[in-house]
Amino acid sequence: MKVFNVREYGAVCDGVADDGAAIQKAVDECYSAGGGRVLLESGEYYSHSISLKPNVELHLEKGAHLKASADIESYIRPCETINDPKTALVGNPVTGKPSFAFIYAYGAHGCAITGEGVIDGNCYAFVERKSRYYVTGNFYPRPTVIYLENSDHITVKDITVKDAPFWTLHPAGCDDVLISHIRILNPLDVANSDGIDPDHCSNVRIIGCHITCADDCICLKASKGNSEYGPCENIIINACTLTSTSAAIKIGTEGVGDFRNVLVSDCHISNSNRGISIQIRDGGNVENVSFSNIMISTRRFCPDWWGSAEPIAITAFRRDENTLCGSVKNIRFHNIICRGENGVLVHGTKDNPIKDVVFENVRVILDKTSKWDCGLYDLRPAIDYGLTDSKNSCFYLKNAENVTIEKSYAGYETVCEDYAYGLYAENVKDLSMQRFECSSAGEEYENIKII
């Protein structure tokens, strides 16, 4: 493999001077030579945006630290639109492609980002504190750290990415994506710092990753901004450890296209505001999704974050008056252990129920641990719903069809006035319970209530 060392192209490597021109020159010459490795040896690099090319591997060896520029004018602009709350659609934060990207690729088939070095998104250059619980910026969306668009057969492995000011790793319209054994270490108070967001991507493998971030750790998207691409399908997520102030693993909410054939297994979710979430608010549909062998612990964070400590939440509502909601069907949960401040939530509408959901060997224990109120469910974003006052149950099912709960358990570690039933079901057609052991929050409550 041909190696192109950025120091030989003028990189100063002192963490102060802008090494972006040297790095880009090495990338361009590597591409012109037919491909190879662009090497960042151990050291401190500061850089403006970098554009990857086909068959180029950007390799950060152990000890290399690549920090993104604080100058927003030095960023590549995949999209000229910056969304303003006054003009953005209701509840729809990302309507276009990323407005800024630090590491960018378009049509860079066969490109890779590898090594045991660190990519630093320099988040605090772009945010300001809003409260003791979160920070955000004065423009939106802020820079995406890595945006790879319309690039097939790509690999991101072994690297650490930290301090993202917005989404961290965003592949869009890509086929054959391998994301392996990376770390994403974002502060838990920086809003919108999603970890990995495959968007209209197919044949994706996310394996052995560790992610801590504010907002979603791994989130499958089918965004309006990338709607020229196909569905998000054939996805494997395996052996990941995740902590999130929103959802650790999510499908949606940006979903103008379909999601199908998703396998999630052998993951550990800890101290998250929500564990697994399927949130459909747009026209896309979800089908054929399996979750297995997963441990989930949840706790409430401040109400500015979506979620109310639900270990599993499946919801389908209209986003706003301009939106028709897609369907959710054929979802399987097998060998799941849940402990947290809220229970499983399945909530559709009367004219669009959630269909064909199986919970097999699922254990749900409610345990109050944080200072934040319980006794509510978070249905945001939705035209007709928000934070709703309702006592929490281990399983809360509303407007669903063909739901099976078998070889499962629902119980309580803590007696709390905001906890009610082991199972609450309202307008659920064809509810089947087999070998389901269920206990209530106290002797004054019923174990099961079906309306």
Secondary structure, DSSP 8 states (H G I E B T S, - for coil): --EEEGGGGT---EEEEE-HHHHHHHHHHHHHTT-EEEEE-SEEEEES-EE--TTEEEEE-TTEEEEE-S-GGGSB-S-S--B-TTTS-TT----SS-S-EEEEEES-TT-EEESS-EEE--GGGS-EESSSS-EE-SSBS--EEEEEES--SEEEES-EEE--SS-SEEEES-EEEEEES-EEE--TTBTT--SB--BS-EEEEEES-EEEESS-SEEEEE-GGGTTS--EEEEEEES-EEEESSEEEEEEEEESS-EEEEEEEEEEEEEESEEEEEEE-SS--EEEEEEEEEEEEE----TTSS--SEEEEEEE---STT-----EEEEEEEEEEEEESS-EEEE-BTTB-EEEEEEEEEEEEE---SSS--SEEE--S-SS-SEEE--B-SEEEEEEEEEEEEEEEEEESS--TTB--SEEEEEEEEEEEEEEEE--SSTTS-SEEE-
